[in-house]
Amino acid sequence: MAVIRTILFQAYMWIELLLLMFVWLRVQWANKFWPREKRDALVDKIVRNWAKRLLFMAGAKVTVTGRENIPEGRTCVFASNHQSFFDIL
């Protein structure tokens, strides 16, 4: 089962990368015609959905703890120790 999941994940990842070329064109268009807030919201939505789909296809589960410790309305930096490729997602 793990081998099949790996093959499906790899195939999906490459298809997704090809589709992202069209997304990139849309974002470039948005850079010229949309206000910054609307463009940033579009990019945020695209990136979140992309990461969720890849994590789902890989069978990974994400658990967030300590969310209440993040101050609202302030900038935060999240640093990863890169123990796996999923740190990027």
ABEGO torsion letter per residue (X at the ends): XAAAAAAAAAAAAAAAAAAAAAAAAAAAAAAAABBAAAAAAAAAAAAAAAAAAAAAAAGBBBBBBGAAABBBGBBBBBBBAGABAAAAX
